[in-house]
Each structure stands twice: as C-alpha cells, then as structure tokens.
C-alpha cells in the first residue's frame, strides 16, 4: 500500500493527472484518491 501511494505521489509531482495515473496503473480514480487519503500512522 505504501509503495503504491509513493508511486502515485511521484507521478502527481511529475505532472500526471489522477485520471492518467489510474489508467496507467489499471486502477480506478477512486482508488487513487483513497491512496492519497490513506494515512500510514
């Protein structure tokens, strides 16, 4: 989970949209948003 969150954060920082990330990783946009909302603590 943490690795996928890191990947999403890095792709966002490089200018990819959430929709592009979801398409490239084969996951839904909701999953992308959930990953970003997930707190590791």
C-alpha positions in Angstrom: 0.0 0.0 0.0 2.7 2.5 0.9 4.7 1.7 -2.3 1.7 2.4 -4.5 0.9 5.6 -2.5 4.5 6.7 -3.1 4.3 6.0 -6.8 1.0 8.0 -7.1 2.6 10.9 -5.3 5.7 10.9 -7.5 3.6 10.7 -10.7 1.5 13.6 -9.5 4.6 15.6 -8.8 5.8 15.0 -12.3 2.6 16.4 -13.7 0.4 13.4 -14.4 -3.3 13.8 -13.8 -5.2 11.4 -11.4 -7.0 10.0 -14.4 -3.8 9.3 -16.3 -2.3 7.6 -13.2 -5.4 5.5 -12.8 -5.3 4.4 -16.5 -1.6 3.7 -16.4 -1.8 1.6 -13.2 -5.0 -0.1 -14.2 -6.9 1.1 -11.1 -9.9 3.4 -10.6 -9.7 7.1 -9.9 -11.4 6.4 -6.5 -8.5 4.1 -5.6 -6.1 6.9 -6.5 -7.9 9.3 -4.2 -8.2 6.6 -1.4 -4.4 6.0 -1.6 -3.7 9.7 -1.2 -6.1 9.9 1.7 -4.7 6.8 3.4 -2.5 7.7 6.5 0.3 5.3 7.3 0.5 6.2 11.0 
